[in-house]
Amino acid sequence: MKPLIIFQLQKYERKWVLNDLKIRSLVKTVSWRITGSAATFFIAYLFTGDLTVAGVIGLVQLVSNTILYYLHERLWNRIQWGRD
């Protein structure tokens, strides 16, 4: 399915309404989680000095925040506020 694009002319104004596809939200989720989880892992390692503990913290953060970010992104895609 292609993104919904609406083009309207009103008093010489152009308004675009773009909705991200679900796959775009998923790819953005994965790329952000890699970045965020790497940072969490390194910070946890700096504080604990233990690779295993840092790995567990990074993994828990990766899974929980991936799910939360994706749901957050999809919810905001439904909200029209700020698109006008």
N, C-alpha and C positions, 0 to 999 in steps of 0.2 A: 504494500500500500504506500502510495506517495504522500508526502506531507501535504496538509491542507494549506493552500496559499490563497488568500483572498485579496484582491486588489480593488480598491475603491477610490474614486475621485470625488472629493467634497471640497468645494471652494479652493481648488488648486492644491489641496493637500493629498498626499499619498499615504495610505494606511496599509500596512502589511500585517497579516496575522499568520504566524508560523507555529506549527506544532511539531515538536521533535517526534521522530519515529521511535518506537520502543527499542529498536536495536541501537539507535544513536544514544539513548539514555543508558543502555547497558554498556556500550563501549566507553562512554564517559565515566560510568561507575567504575569499571575495571581500571581504567588509566589513573583515576584519582586514588583508588584504593591502593594501587601499587606504590604510588608516591607517598601516601599517608602512612601505609604500613611499614615502608622502609624507614621513614622518620621515626615512627613509634619503636621499631626494633632497635635502632641505633640509640635512641634516648634511653630505652629500657636497659640496653647493654651498658651504657655509660653509668647508670645508677646502680645496677646490680653487679656488673662485671662477670655475669654468667650468661653464656650463649643459650643454654637451655631455657632458662627463665625468660630471657629476652625473646626467644623464639615463641614460647607459649603465649606471652603477652601480645606479641605481634600477630599471632594466629587468631587469638580470641578477638582482638581488635579488628582484624581483617574481615572475619566472617560477620560479626555483628554490625559493623559500620557499612559493609557492602549492602547488606539487606536494608538497613535504615536509609542509606543514601538513595538507592533505587526507588524505594517507596516515596521518599521525599520528592525526588525528581518527577515522578509520575503524578503525584498530587499537585505540584506546582504547575504542571503542564495543563491541568484542568481549570486552573484559576485564571480568569480573564483580567483581573486587576493588573494595571500597569501595561497592558497591551494596546490600549486605546490611544 
